[in-house]
Amino acid sequence: MDNIKLQEKLDRIESLLLGSKKVLTLEEACDYAGISRSYLYKLTSAGLIPHSKPNGKMIFFDIDRLNAWLLRNGRKSQCEIKNQALDYILKKP
């Protein structure tokens, strides 16, 4: 197996292991969320993403709160919208 495929498999295993952690460091949160370090710093400094700074220096992220933040602006599928409209019409007095 060549080195590139091996590295890709290791990267996938590492990302799966990140999902089992409860608290992530800044670097881990960047990898987990797929965003750059500088952008994550901007989000934390602006107070736009939930995080913790227990010692005033290192930044930590609760994975459940990070997941909620990542999924905060969900979009419905066409099927969900049609079903919701149908339910509304059928329940309308």
Buried (B, 14 or more C-beta within 10 A) or exposed (E): EEEEEEEEEEEEEEEEEBEEEEEBEBEBBBBBBEBEEEEBEEBBEEEEBBBEEEEEEEBBBBBEEBBEBEEEEEEEEEEEEEEEEEEEEEEEE
